Amino acid sequence: MSTDTLDTPTTADPTDGAAPLVQRLVTQHGARWIGRAQLEAFLAEPGDRVLFFHGDPVRFPEVVDVAVVLPELQRAVADGTPGGRFQVGVVPRADEDALAARFDVQRWPSLLFLRDGRYVTVVAGMLDWLDYVARVNEALALPATRTPGIGVRVVRAGAGDAAGCR
């Protein structure tokens, strides 16, 4: 995938293809649409952030369950921080593949946890309530790390091309 794909924002309506309950996260629960055009600003904000990769609600019916539970999860782990323990961004369908590739998100629906713009972890699928609360609390306690699947190409000194590790 070229970086042009990541750098070129879409002009599509972010609600296109989103289930009404996913849209409700933005209209009623304080989430924001975070596509390619908004991603860098979102990553520059301090604190814990969650990107919701929802996907096609027909293909992935548990999307609507996660959309309903997500505000409840925010309340369940609230720590008195203004706006809650984490802020939510909803990825528009048109940008999901590009952002999923950047953060190695491989399953829909998924909650991508970020802290101070850095990758923390992904919680995928719909879980039982107690499991979900436990996984979210674990995610919020984990340190930020590098995004899985993103590595550094190794070049041997003096070699004209990439030689890989030997």
N, C-alpha and C positions, 0 to 999 in steps of 0.2 A: 504494500500500500504506500503510495507516495504521500509526502507531507502536504501536497496540494489538496488532497482530499480532506485533511484535517483543518487546513488553513482557510478553506473556502466555505464561509458560512452559507447555510441554506436560507432561502427566503420563504420557505413554506410556513404555513400557519402551524404553530406548535401544537394546536389541538387536533390537527389532522391525524386520524387513526387512533386517537387516545380515547379510552373508555370514559364515559361521563364521570365515573367515580375517581378516575385518575385526574381528570380536569378539575374536579372538586377540591383536590389537594391544593391547587393554585387559587381557585376562586374563594375557598372558604377556610383553608387551614394554613395559610401563610407560606406555602411552598412557592418556588419560582421556576419558570421554564429555564433550563440551562442547556443550551445547544452549543454548537461550536463557536458562535459569535460571543456568547457570554461566559464561556468556560474559563478563560484566563483571569477575568475579574473575580469569578467565583473562587478560583484556586488561590487568589491573592488575599482573600478574606481570612482573618485568623479564626482559630477554633475548629470545632468538629462540624463536619458537613457530611451529608448523605446524598448521593445521586441515585435516584430511582430509575432503573432501566425496566420499563414495564412491558414492552413488546406488544404484539398483536393479542388483544383480549379473546379473540376466537381461537387462536392457536394455543394460547397460554391462559386458560380460564382463571388460574389462581391469581392473575394480575389484579383483578377486582378485589379479591380478599386482602392482598397486601396493601392496596390503596386504602381500604377501610381501616386496616389495623395500624398503618404507619402513624397517623396522628395519636392513636392510643399508645403506641410505643414511645412516642415523644413524651407524652404525659407520664408514662410509667417510669421513665428514667430521668425525669426532670430533677434538677438540682438547685432550683432557684435562680439560675442564670436567666437574665432577660431574654425572651425568645426561646427558652428551653435549652437543653443540653446539647442539641445539635439542630442545625438548619437543614432544610430539605430542598433539593433541586430535582426537578422532574425533567428527564431527558426527552425531548421531542422525538417522535418515531423517526423522522427524517435524519436525525443525527445519531441515533443509537448505534448503528454499526461502526461509525467512525470513532465515537467515544469508547465503545466497548473494546475496539482494537487497541486503543491507546492505553486502557487500564486493564486489559486482559480479562474482561468480563465475558464469560462463556455461556451463561445460562440466564433465561428470562423466566420470571421476574427476578431482579437482583437489586440489593441495596449495597452500593459501593461506599464504604466509609473512608473519609479523608480527614486529615488533621493538618491545619496550617498549609493546605495545598498539597500535602503528600499522601500517598497511598497508605492505608491502614489494613483493610481487609474487605472481603465481599461476603455477604450473607445472601445466599441464593434460595429461591423458592419460598413457599409458604410453610410455616412451622406451627406446631401447637403453641398456644399462648406462653406457657411457662418456658418452653424451649426458646421461643423468640426473645422474650425478655432477657433470659440468660445470655443468649448469643449477642444481643445488642449491648448488654453491659460488658461482656467480654471484649467486644469490638472497641468500645469506648475506653477500655483499660489498656489495650494493646499499644505498643509504640508504633509510630509511623515507620515505614520501611520503603524499600524500592518496590516498584510495581513488578509482579512476577512476569516472566516471559520477556522482559526487556533487558537485554544484556549489552555488553560492550564487546565489539569486535576486537579480537586479539591479532596484532600484526607483529611478526618477528622482525627484530632490528636488522636492517640491511636487506630485507626482502623487498622486492618490488611489488608484491601483492600480498593479500591476506594469507597467512600461512596457518592460522589456527593454533591451537595449543598442541605442543608436542612433548 
